[in-house]
Amino acid sequence: MPAERVITAAEAVRETLAQALRDRPEVFLLGEGVADPTGIFGTTKGLVDEFGPDRVVEMPVAENGLTGIAIGSALMGRRPVMTHQRVDFALLSLEQLFNAAAKSSYVTNGRHRVPLTVRMVIGRGWGQGPQHSQSLEALFAHIPGLKVVMPSTPYEFKGLLHAAIDDDNPVIFIEHRWLHYVSGPVPPERYAIALSGPRLVEQGSKATVVANSYMVLEAIRASAALAGVGCPIDVIDLRVLRPFDPTLILESVRRTGKLVVCDTGWRLFGIGSEIIATVAERAFDALKKPVARIGLPDHPTPSSLALAETYYPGSGDIIDAVGKLCDLPAAAVSAARAEVVAARRGIPIDKPDPAFKGPF
């Protein structure tokens, strides 16, 4: 058997876009930086040379205008893939996304479709503070008519992006910048992963941990450390925020009786809050302990590295939460925590962890 091909998530995105451009003449890319030599963290690098400026369209700094152009072209039968290098830039186009893209099919009883994919990049460690480091997925997931996707591995990046481009509805495709550097096995052929729900990443019996995007990798690291002290856990990758399918989460909670949710965004009013509310509505009798919620603290993102170090949650926080829910001895929690701290020793807080490699 040939060895599995291993590439980064950024390479998987670039390959997906190239395949879509080759296979479907109605697909085109647009955004600020798509034709730049650096190619939006490498995800569109060189595509303008292969497909030309009519299909890889560099746009001016006018987010609301370029979003309107993308929506209009989608209504006319094209399949645009628009990219914002920061999710913060998309705030200038919310009226277009919320009132035009999300509602066109509904108000026309399905006669009009908006097959638009909007890539948005989130992240941490940029030192760019409160206006360029936000994680705003809950904002988009709140709007009926939008689909919202947050992949965590290179395999998911490719499969979910193909599915987003094929979809006849507007899809918000949110990429954590640190995940662009993560590598894992990705088949070279075209494949799509249905935009339909979460996946079980790790299986255990002591607690259920639900995470999305980069926090999935932190949960995997926590899971390995907890298994080492006799506390195996379920780790569930949410993947698709909207449409929200809680079936797998409910099944897991009914089996473990304990729930930890991990947001990349703020703890209050986040995706984790919706998961907790759903579990309370449908599986409250299965809960043996109050749920634990992990997310960003309730203040804007700091620019200072010293402040950022305590701002972003990680695998240690997941271990603490699971340890409390499962009544683990303090020595076991300390041992598990020491393992994840050692794994990041020597890596600056503003750098992605090079140890994160697939398969996941």
C-alpha positions in Angstrom: 0.0 0.0 0.0 1.4 3.5 -0.8 2.1 5.8 2.1 -0.5 8.4 2.9 0.3 11.8 1.6 0.8 14.4 4.3 0.3 18.1 3.6 -0.6 21.2 5.7 -4.1 22.7 6.0 -3.0 25.7 3.9 -1.8 23.4 1.1 -5.1 21.5 1.4 -7.1 24.8 0.9 -5.0 25.7 -2.1 -5.4 22.3 -3.6 -9.2 22.5 -3.1 -9.5 25.9 -4.7 -7.4 24.8 -7.7 -9.5 21.7 -8.1 -12.7 23.7 -7.9 -11.4 26.2 -10.4 -10.5 23.5 -12.9 -13.7 21.4 -12.5 -16.3 24.2 -12.4 -16.0 27.2 -14.8 -18.6 29.1 -12.6 -16.1 29.1 -9.7 -14.0 32.2 -9.2 -12.0 33.7 -6.3 -12.1 37.3 -5.0 -10.8 39.2 -2.1 -8.1 41.4 -0.8 -4.8 39.6 -1.2 -6.0 36.5 -3.3 -3.5 37.5 -6.1 -0.8 38.6 -3.8 2.5 36.6 -4.0 2.0 35.4 -0.5 -1.5 34.2 -1.3 -3.3 34.7 2.0 -1.0 32.5 4.2 -0.3 30.4 1.1 -3.8 29.3 0.5 -4.2 31.1 -2.9 -0.5 31.3 -3.8 0.2 31.1 -7.5 -3.5 30.6 -8.5 -3.7 33.8 -10.4 -0.7 32.6 -12.6 -2.6 29.4 -13.4 -6.1 30.7 -13.8 -5.7 34.4 -14.7 -7.0 37.6 -13.1 -10.5 37.0 -14.4 -10.9 34.0 -12.1 -8.6 35.1 -9.2 -9.8 38.6 -8.8 -7.8 41.0 -6.6 -10.2 43.5 -4.9 -9.9 47.0 -3.4 -10.2 47.6 0.3 -14.0 47.8 0.1 -15.4 44.9 2.0 -19.1 45.8 1.8 -18.8 46.5 -2.0 -16.9 43.3 -2.8 -19.4 41.3 -0.8 -22.3 42.8 -2.8 -20.5 41.9 -6.0 -20.0 38.3 -4.8 -23.7 37.9 -3.8 -24.9 39.4 -7.1 -22.7 37.0 -9.1 -23.9 34.1 -7.1 -27.5 35.1 -7.8 -26.6 35.1 -11.5 -25.2 31.6 -11.4 -21.6 31.9 -10.5 -20.0 30.2 -7.5 -17.7 32.9 -5.9 -15.3 32.1 -3.1 -14.6 35.3 -1.2 -11.8 35.6 1.3 -11.3 38.0 4.3 -7.8 37.8 5.7 -9.3 38.6 9.1 -12.8 37.9 10.3 -12.8 41.4 11.7 -12.8 42.8 8.1 -16.1 41.0 7.4 -17.8 43.2 10.0 -18.0 45.9 7.3 -20.1 43.5 5.1 -22.6 42.2 7.7 -25.6 43.9 6.2 -24.9 42.3 2.8 -24.3 38.9 4.4 -27.2 39.0 6.9 -29.9 40.7 4.8 -29.0 39.7 1.2 -27.1 36.5 1.2 -28.8 34.8 4.1 -32.4 35.8 3.1 -32.6 35.7 -0.7 -33.6 32.1 -1.0 -36.2 32.5 1.8 -37.9 35.6 0.5 -38.1 34.2 -3.0 -39.5 30.8 -1.9 -36.3 29.1 -3.1 -36.4 30.6 -6.6 -33.1 32.4 -6.0 -30.0 30.7 -4.7 -26.8 32.2 -3.3 -24.0 29.6 -3.8 -21.4 31.8 -2.1 -18.5 30.6 0.1 -16.9 33.2 2.4 -13.6 32.3 3.9 -12.7 34.1 7.1 -9.5 33.8 9.0 -9.4 33.9 12.8 -6.4 33.3 15.0 -4.3 34.2 18.0 -0.8 35.3 18.8 -0.6 38.0 16.1 -0.1 40.8 18.7 -2.7 42.7 16.8 -5.0 43.2 19.7 -8.7 43.7 20.0 -9.6 44.7 16.4 -7.7 42.0 14.4 -7.7 38.9 16.6 -11.4 38.2 17.3 -13.2 34.9 16.9 -16.7 35.8 15.8 -18.2 32.5 14.7 -21.2 32.9 17.1 -22.2 36.1 15.3 -22.6 34.3 12.0 -24.1 31.1 13.4 -26.9 33.2 14.9 -28.3 34.0 11.4 -30.8 31.6 9.8 -29.9 31.1 6.1 -26.1 31.0 6.7 -24.2 27.8 7.1 -21.1 28.0 9.3 -18.1 25.6 9.1 -15.0 25.5 11.3 -12.5 22.7 10.2 -9.8 21.5 12.5 -7.6 19.2 10.4 -6.2 19.3 6.8 -8.5 16.4 5.8 -11.5 18.4 7.1 -10.3 21.6 5.5 -10.3 20.0 2.0 -13.5 18.0 2.3 -15.6 20.6 4.0 -14.4 23.4 1.6 -15.3 21.3 -1.4 -18.8 20.8 0.1 -19.1 24.5 0.8 -18.3 25.4 -2.8 -20.8 22.8 -4.1 -23.5 24.0 -1.7 -26.3 26.2 -3.1 -26.5 28.2 0.1 -24.1 30.8 1.5 -21.4 29.2 3.6 -19.2 31.0 6.1 -15.9 29.0 6.2 -13.9 30.0 9.2 -10.2 29.1 9.3 -8.0 29.4 12.4 -4.6 30.7 11.2 -2.6 28.4 13.5 -4.3 25.5 11.8 -2.9 26.5 8.4 0.5 25.1 9.7 -0.9 21.8 10.9 -0.1 18.8 8.8 -2.0 15.5 8.2 -3.0 12.9 5.7 -5.1 14.3 2.7 -6.0 12.3 -0.4 -5.0 14.0 -3.6 -8.4 13.3 -5.3 -11.5 15.5 -4.9 -13.8 14.5 -2.0 -16.5 16.3 0.0 -17.5 16.0 3.6 -21.2 16.6 4.2 -22.0 19.9 6.1 -24.1 18.0 8.5 -22.6 17.6 11.9 -19.8 16.7 14.4 -17.4 13.8 14.5 -16.0 11.7 17.3 -12.2 12.2 17.5 -11.4 10.4 20.7 -13.5 7.9 22.7 -13.6 7.5 26.4 -16.1 7.0 29.2 -15.4 9.6 31.9 -16.5 12.9 30.3 -17.6 14.5 27.0 -15.4 17.4 25.7 -16.9 19.3 22.7 -14.6 21.7 20.9 -14.3 23.4 17.5 -11.5 24.6 15.3 -8.1 25.0 17.0 -9.5 24.0 20.4 -10.0 20.4 19.0 -6.2 20.0 19.0 -5.9 21.3 22.5 -8.7 18.8 23.5 -6.8 15.9 21.8 -3.6 16.8 23.8 -5.7 17.0 27.0 -7.3 13.6 26.2 -3.9 11.9 25.8 -2.7 13.3 29.2 -5.9 12.4 31.0 -5.9 8.9 29.6 -2.4 8.5 31.1 -3.9 9.1 34.6 -6.8 6.7 34.0 -9.4 9.2 32.8 -10.3 8.5 29.1 -12.7 11.1 27.6 -14.8 11.6 24.5 -13.5 14.4 22.3 -16.1 15.7 19.8 -15.1 18.0 16.9 -18.2 20.2 16.3 -17.0 21.0 12.7 -20.3 22.4 11.4 -21.9 25.1 13.7 -24.9 25.7 11.5 -26.9 23.6 10.7 -26.5 22.4 14.3 -26.8 18.6 14.8 -26.5 17.7 18.5 -27.2 14.0 18.1 -23.6 12.8 18.7 -23.1 15.1 21.6 -26.3 14.0 23.3 -25.4 10.3 22.8 -22.0 10.9 24.4 -23.4 12.9 27.3 -26.0 10.2 28.0 -23.1 7.8 28.2 -20.6 9.9 30.3 -22.9 12.1 32.3 -20.4 15.0 32.2 -19.8 17.8 29.7 -17.1 20.3 28.9 -17.4 22.7 26.0 -14.5 24.6 24.6 -14.9 27.8 22.5 -12.4 29.6 20.4 -14.4 32.7 21.0 -15.7 34.3 24.2 -17.1 32.2 26.9 -20.3 34.3 27.3 -23.0 34.0 24.6 -20.8 31.6 22.6 -21.2 28.4 20.7 -20.7 26.5 23.9 -23.7 28.2 25.4 -25.9 26.8 22.6 -24.5 23.3 23.2 -25.1 23.5 26.9 -28.7 24.8 26.4 -29.4 21.9 24.0 -28.1 19.3 26.4 -30.1 20.9 29.2 -33.3 20.7 27.1 -32.8 17.2 25.8 -30.6 15.3 28.2 -30.7 17.1 31.5 -31.4 13.8 33.4 -28.2 12.3 32.1 -26.0 15.0 33.7 -24.2 13.9 36.9 -22.4 17.2 37.4 -22.9 20.9 36.3 -21.4 21.5 32.9 -18.0 23.3 32.4 -17.6 26.1 29.9 -14.2 27.1 28.6 -13.7 30.2 26.4 -12.1 33.6 26.2 -12.5 35.9 29.2 -15.0 38.7 29.0 -12.8 41.5 27.7 -11.2 42.4 24.4 -8.1 40.6 23.1 -4.8 42.1 24.5 -1.9 43.0 22.3 0.7 42.3 25.0 2.3 38.9 25.0 2.4 38.9 28.8 -1.4 39.4 28.9 -2.1 37.0 26.0 -0.4 34.2 27.9 -3.3 34.1 30.4 -6.0 35.2 27.9 -6.2 32.1 25.7 -7.4 28.8 27.2 -5.6 25.6 26.3 -5.2 21.9 27.1 -4.4 22.7 30.8 -7.7 24.4 31.3 -9.5 21.3 29.8 -7.6 19.0 32.1 -8.6 21.2 35.1 -12.3 21.2 34.1 -12.4 17.4 33.5 -10.5 16.7 36.7 -13.0 18.7 38.7 -16.0 17.0 37.0 -14.5 13.6 37.5 -13.3 14.1 41.0 -9.7 13.2 40.0 -7.1 13.3 42.8 -5.0 16.5 42.8 -1.9 14.5 42.0 -3.5 13.0 38.9 -4.5 16.5 37.6 -1.1 17.9 38.3 0.6 15.0 36.5 -1.6 15.4 33.4 -1.1 19.2 33.5 2.6 18.8 33.8 2.6 16.6 30.6 0.9 19.3 28.5 3.0 22.1 29.9 6.1 20.1 29.0 4.9 19.5 25.5 4.8 23.3 24.8 8.0 24.1 26.7 10.2 26.4 24.7 7.5 27.4 22.3 6.6 31.1 22.4 3.0 31.8 23.3 2.4 33.6 20.0 3.6 30.6 17.9 1.6 27.6 16.7 2.7 24.2 18.2 4.8 22.3 15.6 4.0 19.0 17.3 0.4 19.0 16.1 0.4 16.6 13.2 -2.1 14.0 12.0 -3.7 11.7 11.9 -6.3 13.1 14.4 
